[in-house]
Amino acid sequence: MPYQLSEINEKIRRDPAAFLAECDAHYQERIHTAVDTILERIRLSPIVLLSGPSGSGKTTTALKIEEQLEKMGIQTHTISMDNYFN
């Protein structure tokens, strides 16, 4: 779902709520894809690591993945490194 900045600006001007809903739906699809991939590989790789720059959504994504896995009966534990400077 890559966009050019001009496309983003146009979509926001035209219908901001629809654009946000589109982005959220795409994010949810990616969460479900990640969960499916994790389930396919859980026996070979029971640990999932997320990386990215500060503010990129790692913790939010980890918690959403954890929520989906727990709904499926998979025991999870998220270790957050958000406060490593303290």
Secondary structure, 3 states (H helix, E strand, C coil): CCCCHHHHHHHHHHCHHHHHHHHHHHHHHHHHHHHHHHHHHCCCCCCCCCCCCCCCCHHHHHHHHHHHHHHCCCCCCCCCCCCCCC
